């Protein structure tokens, strides 16, 4: 048994399946997903003016607009960043101009179909430690 056959055996694949995948890839029918449906993914959300923690929040009815009008020289607290946890239910796949498959951000199935996850920084994170580092960086940059 060759080394390739041993590796394929460990992965539960045959050479015939590998050939089928290679042929499908050459025809533009293979898309590699960044995670599996059912996996946890993470996004970062941002609350720009957290009026609930502002010293003027209650006084202005928790309205950022009223706060700016009444306290022109007051600088709002920095934005708050929180990690959102999502369960990937699927992906949308469509083709580019050349017919190559393009995989969407992961998402969940809603009324209109797949609703993709988006974060305030435009990223999806597949690792909790990576999203924690990104939040730390965002906080340090403000």
N, C-alpha and C positions, 0 to 999 in steps of 0.2 A: 504494500500500500504506500503510495507516494505521500510526501509531506502535505500537499494540497488536499489530497483525499482525507488525510487525518484531520486537518483543520475543518474541512467541510463536514466531516462526520461529527466532530465536536459541536458544530453549529446546527446539526440536524438537517443538513442539506446534501443533495446529491450533485454530481457533476452535471447531470441533465438539467437540474433546476438552475444551476449557475449559468449554464449556456442559455437557458430561456431568459434569464435576467439580462445577460449581456446583449442578446438580440433585441429585447424590449428597450434597453438603454440606447442602442444604436438607432432605434426608430423613434426616439424621443418620448417613450412611454414610461419612463422611470422618474419618479420624484422622490427625493429623500426628505423625510419629515424630520423636523428638529426635535420632536418628542413623540411619545405615543399618546393616542387618545386615552384619557384616564389619568395622565400625569399631572402633577401640580406645576403651574407656571406662575410667575410673579410679575407685577407691574408696580410702578410708583405713581401715587396720586399726590397732587399738590393743592393745598388750600392757601390761596394768596394772602388774604387778610383775615386771620382767624379772630373775628370780632368777639368771640366768646372769651378770649383771654386778654383782650385789649382793655386798657384802663378806662376808655371812653365807651366801650361796647354797649353797656346797659343804658347809659345816658342817651345815646343816639338810636336806641331801638335796634342795635346790632346791624346797622346799615352803614356799610363802608362809604357810600356816597354822602350820607348826612355827616359822617365823621369828618370827611375831607372838607365839607362846606363849613362846619363849625370850628374845626381845629386845623387851620391851614398849615401851621408850622409843626404839627405833630407827625412823627414818622411811625407808620404802622409796624407792628412786630414782624419779624421775618416769616417767610412762608413756612408752613408745616408740611413735611413729607411723610407719607405713610406707605407701607408695603401692603399691596392688595394680593391676596392669594386666590387663584382661579384653578378650576379643573378643566383641562383641555377636553372638549367633546369632539373636536374635529378640525378640519382644514378645508379651505376652498382652493381648488387647483384650476388654473386657467393657463392659456398659452400666450407667449410673447409674440412679437411680429414674425419670428421665424418658426413658430410652432413648438418652441421648447416649453416644458411645463414650469409654471411659477406657482409656488406654494404660498398661501396667505399666512398671516399671523394665526396662531391657534385661536379658537373661539368656542362659544357655546351656542347651542341651537335655540333660537328665539322664534318669534312669530313669523318673521320675514326670512328665516333661514339662519345661516351662520352669522353670529354677531362676534366680530373679532375683538380680541383684547388689545387695548392701547394704553400706554402709560404716558405720563406728562413729559417724559424725556424721549418718547418715541421708541422705547425699547421693551422687549419681552425678555424676561430672565428665566432661565431654566434651572438655576442653582440659587439657593437661599443665601449663601455666603456672598455671591456676586451681587445680588440685589442690595444686601446690607452695605456693601462697599460703595455701591452707586449712590445710595441715600446719604452716606457719610460725605461723599464728594460733593453732592448737591448742597448739602447743609454748609459745608466749608466754603463754597463758592458764593454764598449769599451774605 
